[in-house]
């Protein structure tokens, strides 16, 4: 743990998966893990927190290009959760929906189409997005 001397806020180091998760059309998975210092208040009550880099605009305005998201890695989600997942080798951040038609991955930016999940798709759910750290640059 590190303390910011100006604010007296405590920071904790958590893993950062440096492969970019796409809020767009998907990115390939790479085995890159780093670390990032996060205010301890940002990960309070999050079990097994990881941070992820986000690229793309499909989740705008909720999640913007170059934001960092804090994900609770447990592989489970419920209807309406924003999740980090891998679909057929592509890394994505999307809203998960269960409908009468089946499973859907929904973008918050209406310019992007809904992704319908089929039985042929290979899916790994990493976890649920719990916090968004906005990139201010």
C-alpha positions, -999 to +999 in steps of 0.1 A: +000+000+000+011+035-008-002+068+008-006+100-012+011+126+010-012+155-002-045+138+003-035+111+028-055+087+006-043+051+006-035+034-027-033-003-035-016-020-064-038-043-084-032-063-116-037-045-149-044-067-179-026-046-205-043-062-235-069-036-245-106-046-241-125-032-269-156-011-265-159-016-303-153-045-325-129-066-304-092-070-298-071-102-298-060-115-264-024-111-254-007-125-223+002-091-208-002-084-171+011-053-154+000-034-123-016+000-115-020+020-083-057+026-075-072+045-045-082+018-020-117+034-019-121+024-056-117-013-049-136-014-016-159-044-015-147-057-048-135-093-046-105-102-068-102-068-085-084-064-118-080-033-140-084-033-177-076-008-205-105+001-227-103+011-264-131+022-286-164+040-285-192+014-285-199+018-247-199+057-249-211+076-229-209+051-201-173+040-208-150+061-230-119+053-251-088+050-229-108+046-197-097+020-172-123-002-157-121-022-124-135-057-129-145-082-103-131-114-118-154-143-110-168-154-144-204-148-134-229-121-145-265-112-145-289-095-169-279-058-174-243-061-161-215-045-180-190-073-185-155-080-197-154-111-219-138-129-247-159-140-277-142-162-303-108-148-293-118-111-292-118-091-260-149-070-254-167-047-228-204-049-234-237-049-215-250-085-211-287-091-218-308-123-217-339-119-239-365-142-253-343-144-284-312-155-265-281-139-252-271-104-264-241-081-260-253-045-262-233-014-269-244+019-252-235+038-283-264+034-307-241+035-337-230-001-329-251-032-335-262-057-309-241-088-309-262-120-307-245-150-291-250-183-308-243-219-297-212-219-319-196-189-302-167-196-277-172-173-247-152-166-216-167-142-191-139-125-171-162-106-148-184-076-141-173-040-144-176-024-110-158+010-114-148+032-142-118+054-140-122+082-166-092+091-188-091+129-185-065+134-213 
